[in-house]
Amino acid sequence: AKLAIADSWYREGGSNGLAQAEAEYKDFILFYPAMEEAAESQFRICDIHYKQMEKADRDPNQAIRAETECRVLLTTYPNSKYAPNAEQRLRNIQEVLANSEMRVAGYYHHKGSFPAAVNRYKIVDQYPLFSGADQALWQQADSYSKMGPRFRAKEGEALARIVRDYPLSGYADSAKKRLKGLEMAIPEADPVALNRMKYEQENRTKAGLTHSTLDLVRRGPDTHLAAKSGTPSMTPMRASVPDSVPVPAASTGFSGDVTV
């Protein structure tokens, strides 16, 4: 009966109906966590926020909520029949969140706030499956190059990651040339990364002829470039300390993160 009430609110839709459905599904999971329908209820909660996601240049709150709920499903019910679908949705969600961070990083890079840009481009560490990860690393390396010689090694690390982890990227050859100009070693391509990129290229969803036109009126985000393989990130994003902030000396006794 509790599940039927939740389903009726879910089918009604609308912001109010979906909010009521989420409360009822959570109530069902609380009372009957061992039942088979508990995994279905958790998937519906993920789906509620997934369907309300905005585009990457808008409020990311629903995407963040969807990411959290999909992670709960994968950690609590890993053997559920809903787990593969939730895993793909999590890749789609993280594509949207990474795209959102990428836009902010691009703004800082264009503005000339390179330490802030570098910090935002670290989305690659959180979301390595992001379709624009190679571009983020390229822009990150460019930001490091404009921050002075002190960050020369960091620039080289970003360029080396493009060559090693994204060997089929359009930036790979340019990254090799810059590494050669910096007199740094050019790494070999990671075979696992190479196979993953080949799989993505063969299985990526192709956009239709009217895709760009419909994007103007589409409410939800564009996820056709999202990864189709690989394990999505299972840890929430944490703000990192910008590289321009001096590292405390060991004598101060401080060890930890600078957070708000």
Sine and cosine of phi, psi and omega as CSV:
sin_phi,cos_phi,sin_psi,cos_psi,sin_omega,cos_omega
0.00,0.00,-0.66,0.75,0.01,-1.00
-0.90,0.44,-0.64,0.77,0.00,-1.00
-0.93,0.37,-0.61,0.80,0.01,-1.00
-0.91,0.42,-0.61,0.79,0.05,-1.00
-0.90,0.44,-0.71,0.71,0.02,-1.00
-0.87,0.49,-0.69,0.73,-0.01,-1.00
-0.90,0.43,-0.59,0.81,-0.01,-1.00
-0.92,0.39,-0.64,0.77,0.07,-1.00
-0.91,0.42,-0.63,0.78,0.00,-1.00
-0.89,0.46,-0.68,0.73,0.00,-1.00
-0.94,0.34,-0.48,0.88,0.03,-1.00
-0.90,0.43,-0.61,0.79,0.05,-1.00
0.96,0.28,-0.24,-0.97,-0.06,-1.00
0.98,0.22,0.34,-0.94,-0.06,-1.00
-0.88,0.48,-0.65,0.76,-0.01,-1.00
-0.94,0.34,-0.70,0.71,0.00,-1.00
-0.89,0.45,-0.66,0.75,-0.01,-1.00
-0.94,0.35,-0.58,0.81,0.06,-1.00
-0.90,0.43,-0.67,0.74,0.04,-1.00
-0.91,0.41,-0.64,0.77,0.01,-1.00
-0.89,0.47,-0.69,0.72,0.01,-1.00
-0.87,0.49,-0.69,0.73,0.01,-1.00
-0.89,0.46,-0.65,0.76,-0.01,-1.00
-0.93,0.36,-0.64,0.77,0.03,-1.00
-0.90,0.43,-0.67,0.74,0.03,-1.00
-0.90,0.43,-0.61,0.80,0.04,-1.00
-0.90,0.44,-0.66,0.75,0.01,-1.00
-0.89,0.45,-0.70,0.71,-0.01,-1.00
-0.89,0.45,-0.61,0.79,0.01,-1.00
-0.90,0.44,-0.65,0.76,-0.05,-1.00
-0.99,0.11,-0.56,0.83,-0.10,-1.00
-0.75,-0.66,0.88,0.47,-0.08,-1.00
-0.92,0.39,-0.38,0.93,-0.06,-1.00
-1.00,-0.02,-0.13,0.99,-0.02,-1.00
-0.97,0.25,0.45,-0.89,-0.02,-1.00
-0.88,0.47,-0.54,0.84,-0.03,-1.00
-0.95,0.32,-0.20,0.98,0.02,-1.00
-0.90,0.44,-0.64,0.77,0.03,-1.00
-0.91,0.41,-0.64,0.77,0.05,-1.00
-0.89,0.46,-0.65,0.76,0.02,-1.00
-0.89,0.45,-0.67,0.74,0.01,-1.00
-0.91,0.41,-0.60,0.80,0.05,-1.00
-0.91,0.42,-0.61,0.79,0.03,-1.00
-0.91,0.42,-0.61,0.79,0.03,-1.00
-0.89,0.46,-0.70,0.72,0.07,-1.00
-0.87,0.50,-0.68,0.73,-0.04,-1.00
-0.91,0.42,-0.57,0.82,0.01,-1.00
-0.85,0.52,-0.72,0.69,-0.01,-1.00
-0.98,0.20,-0.51,0.86,0.02,-1.00
-0.89,0.46,-0.66,0.75,-0.02,-1.00
-0.95,0.32,-0.32,0.95,-0.02,-1.00
-0.98,-0.18,0.14,0.99,0.00,-1.00
-0.89,0.46,0.61,-0.79,0.07,-1.00
-1.00,-0.08,0.11,-0.99,0.07,-1.00
-0.92,0.40,0.26,-0.97,-0.11,-0.99
-0.89,0.45,-0.39,0.92,-0.03,-1.00
-1.00,-0.08,0.24,0.97,-0.01,-1.00
-0.82,-0.57,-0.19,-0.98,-0.09,-1.00
-0.84,0.55,0.85,-0.52,-0.05,-1.00
-1.00,0.00,0.16,0.99,-0.13,-0.99
-0.86,0.52,-0.71,0.70,-0.01,-1.00
-0.91,0.41,-0.59,0.80,0.04,-1.00
-0.91,0.42,-0.64,0.76,0.03,-1.00
-0.90,0.43,-0.67,0.74,0.02,-1.00
-0.91,0.42,-0.67,0.74,0.01,-1.00
-0.89,0.46,-0.65,0.76,0.02,-1.00
-0.87,0.49,-0.70,0.72,0.00,-1.00
-0.89,0.46,-0.71,0.70,-0.05,-1.00
-0.94,0.35,-0.59,0.81,0.05,-1.00
-0.92,0.39,-0.60,0.80,0.07,-1.00
-0.89,0.45,-0.64,0.77,0.02,-1.00
-0.87,0.50,-0.68,0.74,0.02,-1.00
-0.88,0.47,-0.71,0.70,-0.07,-1.00
-0.94,0.34,-0.49,0.87,0.00,-1.00
-1.00,0.06,-0.56,0.83,-0.05,-1.00
-1.00,0.06,-0.59,0.80,-0.04,-1.00
-0.79,-0.62,0.89,0.46,-0.08,-1.00
-0.91,0.42,-0.40,0.92,-0.03,-1.00
-0.99,-0.15,0.15,0.99,-0.01,-1.00
-0.94,0.33,0.44,-0.90,0.05,-1.00
-0.93,0.37,-0.25,0.97,0.02,-1.00
-1.00,0.04,-0.17,0.99,-0.09,-1.00
-0.88,0.47,-0.72,0.69,0.00,-1.00
-0.87,0.49,-0.66,0.75,0.03,-1.00
-0.91,0.42,-0.65,0.76,0.02,-1.00
-0.91,0.41,-0.58,0.81,0.01,-1.00
-0.90,0.43,-0.66,0.75,0.03,-1.00
-0.93,0.37,-0.61,0.79,0.06,-1.00
-0.90,0.44,-0.59,0.81,0.02,-1.00
-0.91,0.42,-0.62,0.79,0.08,-1.00
-0.89,0.45,-0.68,0.74,0.02,-1.00
-0.89,0.46,-0.69,0.73,-0.01,-1.00
-0.89,0.46,-0.70,0.71,-0.04,-1.00
-0.94,0.35,-0.45,0.89,0.13,-0.99
-0.89,0.45,-0.67,0.74,0.00,-1.00
-0.92,0.38,-0.71,0.71,-0.01,-1.00
-0.91,0.42,-0.65,0.76,0.03,-1.00
-0.92,0.40,-0.62,0.78,0.04,-1.00
-0.89,0.45,-0.60,0.80,0.04,-1.00
-0.89,0.45,-0.72,0.70,0.03,-1.00
-0.91,0.42,-0.58,0.81,0.00,-1.00
-0.88,0.47,-0.63,0.78,0.01,-1.00
-0.91,0.41,-0.65,0.76,0.03,-1.00
-0.92,0.40,-0.67,0.74,0.03,-1.00
-0.88,0.48,-0.66,0.75,0.03,-1.00
-0.89,0.46,-0.59,0.81,0.04,-1.00
-0.89,0.45,-0.73,0.69,0.00,-1.00
-0.91,0.42,-0.63,0.78,0.01,-1.00
-0.90,0.44,-0.69,0.72,0.01,-1.00
-0.91,0.41,-0.58,0.82,-0.02,-1.00
-0.95,0.30,-0.40,0.92,-0.04,-1.00
0.99,-0.13,0.14,0.99,0.06,-1.00
-1.00,0.02,0.97,0.24,-0.18,-0.98
-0.93,0.37,-0.61,0.79,0.08,-1.00
-0.87,0.50,-0.65,0.76,0.03,-1.00
-0.92,0.39,-0.63,0.78,0.01,-1.00
-0.89,0.45,-0.72,0.69,0.01,-1.00
-0.85,0.53,-0.67,0.74,-0.04,-1.00
-0.90,0.44,-0.60,0.80,0.02,-1.00
-0.96,0.27,-0.56,0.83,0.00,-1.00
-0.93,0.36,-0.13,0.99,0.06,-1.00
-0.95,0.31,0.11,0.99,0.11,-0.99
-0.84,0.54,-0.39,0.92,0.02,-1.00
-0.89,0.46,-0.57,0.82,0.03,-1.00
-0.91,0.41,-0.59,0.81,-0.03,-1.00
-0.99,0.12,-0.65,0.76,-0.07,-1.00
-0.81,-0.58,0.96,0.27,-0.04,-1.00
-0.91,0.40,-0.30,0.96,0.01,-1.00
-1.00,0.10,-0.05,1.00,-0.02,-1.00
-0.84,0.54,0.74,-0.68,-0.06,-1.00
-0.90,0.44,-0.41,0.91,0.01,-1.00
-0.98,-0.21,0.38,0.93,-0.05,-1.00
-0.89,0.46,-0.62,0.78,0.00,-1.00
-0.91,0.42,-0.65,0.76,0.04,-1.00
-0.91,0.41,-0.63,0.78,0.03,-1.00
-0.88,0.48,-0.67,0.74,0.02,-1.00
-0.92,0.39,-0.62,0.78,0.03,-1.00
-0.90,0.44,-0.71,0.71,0.02,-1.00
-0.93,0.37,-0.56,0.83,0.05,-1.00
-0.90,0.44,-0.70,0.72,0.04,-1.00
-0.88,0.47,-0.64,0.77,0.03,-1.00
-0.90,0.44,-0.63,0.78,0.03,-1.00
-0.91,0.42,-0.68,0.73,0.04,-1.00
-0.87,0.50,-0.64,0.77,-0.03,-1.00
-0.90,0.44,-0.46,0.89,0.00,-1.00
-1.00,0.01,-0.06,1.00,0.01,-1.00
-1.00,-0.07,0.01,1.00,0.08,-1.00
0.95,-0.30,0.19,-0.98,-0.07,-1.00
-0.90,0.44,-0.35,0.94,-0.01,-1.00
-0.88,0.47,-0.40,0.92,-0.07,-1.00
-0.96,-0.28,0.36,0.93,-0.01,-1.00
-0.88,0.47,-0.66,0.75,0.00,-1.00
-0.91,0.41,-0.62,0.78,0.03,-1.00
-0.90,0.43,-0.64,0.77,0.05,-1.00
-0.87,0.49,-0.70,0.72,0.01,-1.00
-0.89,0.45,-0.61,0.80,0.02,-1.00
-0.89,0.45,-0.68,0.73,0.00,-1.00
-0.90,0.43,-0.68,0.74,0.01,-1.00
-0.92,0.40,-0.63,0.77,0.00,-1.00
-0.91,0.42,-0.56,0.83,0.02,-1.00
-0.91,0.41,-0.57,0.82,0.05,-1.00
-0.88,0.47,-0.74,0.67,-0.05,-1.00
-0.92,0.40,-0.64,0.77,-0.09,-1.00
-0.99,0.15,-0.73,0.68,-0.15,-0.99
-0.99,-0.13,-0.28,0.96,-0.01,-1.00
-0.71,-0.70,0.88,0.48,-0.14,-0.99
-0.90,0.44,-0.40,0.92,-0.01,-1.00
-1.00,-0.05,0.12,0.99,-0.01,-1.00
-0.92,0.39,0.49,-0.87,0.09,-1.00
-0.93,0.36,-0.22,0.97,0.01,-1.00
-1.00,-0.07,-0.10,1.00,-0.12,-0.99
-0.88,0.48,-0.73,0.68,-0.03,-1.00
-0.91,0.41,-0.65,0.76,0.03,-1.00
-0.91,0.41,-0.61,0.79,0.03,-1.00
-0.90,0.43,-0.63,0.78,0.03,-1.00
-0.90,0.44,-0.65,0.76,0.01,-1.00
-0.91,0.42,-0.65,0.76,0.01,-1.00
-0.93,0.36,-0.61,0.79,0.07,-1.00
-0.89,0.46,-0.63,0.77,0.04,-1.00
-0.91,0.42,-0.63,0.77,0.04,-1.00
-0.92,0.39,-0.51,0.86,0.04,-1.00
-0.99,0.12,-0.03,1.00,-0.03,-1.00
0.86,0.52,0.71,0.70,0.04,-1.00
-0.90,-0.44,0.40,-0.92,-0.03,-1.00
-0.93,0.38,0.63,-0.77,0.05,-1.00
-0.99,-0.13,0.91,-0.41,-0.07,-1.00
-0.96,0.29,0.32,-0.95,0.10,-0.99
-0.99,0.17,0.47,-0.88,0.02,-1.00
-0.94,0.35,0.68,-0.73,0.05,-1.00
-0.95,0.31,0.85,-0.52,-0.04,-1.00
-0.86,0.51,-0.60,0.80,0.00,-1.00
-0.91,0.42,-0.68,0.73,0.02,-1.00
-0.91,0.41,-0.61,0.79,0.01,-1.00
-0.89,0.46,-0.71,0.70,0.00,-1.00
-0.91,0.41,-0.61,0.79,0.00,-1.00
-0.91,0.42,-0.68,0.73,0.00,-1.00
-0.91,0.41,-0.60,0.80,0.05,-1.00
-0.89,0.45,-0.69,0.73,0.01,-1.00
-0.89,0.46,-0.67,0.75,-0.01,-1.00
-0.90,0.44,-0.66,0.75,0.01,-1.00
-0.90,0.43,-0.57,0.82,-0.02,-1.00
-0.98,0.19,-0.45,0.89,-0.12,-0.99
-0.91,-0.41,0.05,1.00,-0.02,-1.00
-0.91,0.40,0.63,-0.78,0.02,-1.00
-0.92,0.39,0.79,-0.61,-0.03,-1.00
-1.00,0.04,0.72,-0.70,0.01,-1.00
-0.97,0.23,0.64,-0.77,0.01,-1.00
-0.97,0.23,0.08,-1.00,-0.04,-1.00
-0.91,0.42,-0.53,0.85,-0.04,-1.00
-0.99,-0.12,0.19,0.98,-0.11,-0.99
-0.86,0.50,-0.77,0.64,-0.05,-1.00
-0.91,0.41,-0.54,0.84,0.02,-1.00
-0.94,0.34,-0.71,0.71,0.00,-1.00
-0.93,0.36,-0.36,0.93,0.00,-1.00
-0.88,0.47,-0.44,0.90,-0.01,-1.00
-0.93,0.36,-0.50,0.86,-0.04,-1.00
-0.95,-0.31,-0.12,0.99,-0.01,-1.00
-0.95,0.32,0.73,-0.68,-0.02,-1.00
-0.99,0.15,-0.68,0.74,-0.06,-1.00
-0.99,0.17,0.16,-0.99,-0.03,-1.00
-0.98,0.21,0.30,-0.95,0.05,-1.00
-1.00,-0.03,0.88,-0.47,-0.05,-1.00
-0.86,-0.50,0.32,0.95,-0.09,-1.00
-0.94,0.34,-0.29,0.96,0.03,-1.00
-1.00,-0.05,-0.02,1.00,-0.04,-1.00
-0.89,0.45,0.51,-0.86,-0.02,-1.00
-0.90,0.44,0.51,-0.86,0.04,-1.00
-0.94,-0.34,-0.02,1.00,0.01,-1.00
-0.57,-0.82,0.15,-0.99,-0.01,-1.00
1.00,-0.04,0.41,-0.91,-0.01,-1.00
-1.00,0.05,0.86,-0.51,0.02,-1.00
-0.93,0.38,0.34,-0.94,0.00,-1.00
-0.90,0.43,0.73,-0.69,-0.02,-1.00
-0.94,-0.33,0.19,0.98,0.04,-1.00
-0.87,-0.49,0.64,-0.77,0.00,-1.00
-0.93,0.38,0.47,-0.89,0.00,-1.00
-0.93,0.36,0.68,-0.74,0.05,-1.00
-0.85,-0.53,0.64,-0.77,0.05,-1.00
-0.93,0.37,0.70,-0.72,-0.01,-1.00
-0.95,-0.30,0.32,-0.95,0.01,-1.00
-0.98,0.18,0.78,-0.63,0.02,-1.00
-0.84,0.53,0.56,-0.83,-0.03,-1.00
-0.91,0.42,-0.34,0.94,0.00,-1.00
-0.97,0.23,-0.23,0.97,0.03,-1.00
-0.98,0.22,0.82,-0.58,-0.02,-1.00
-0.87,0.49,0.60,-0.80,0.04,-1.00
-0.98,0.22,0.78,-0.62,0.00,-1.00
-0.88,0.47,0.61,-0.79,0.05,-1.00
-0.93,0.38,0.47,-0.88,-0.03,-1.00
-0.89,0.46,-0.44,0.90,-0.05,-1.00
-0.93,0.36,-0.31,0.95,-0.02,-1.00
-0.97,0.24,-0.32,0.95,0.00,-1.00
0.98,0.19,0.08,1.00,-0.01,-1.00
-1.00,0.06,0.73,-0.69,0.12,-0.99
-0.52,-0.85,0.89,-0.45,-0.02,-1.00
0.38,-0.93,-0.26,-0.96,-0.02,-1.00
-0.96,-0.27,0.56,-0.83,0.15,-0.99
-1.00,0.01,0.92,-0.39,-0.07,-1.00
-0.77,-0.64,0.24,-0.97,0.05,-1.00
-0.98,0.21,0.00,0.00,0.00,0.00
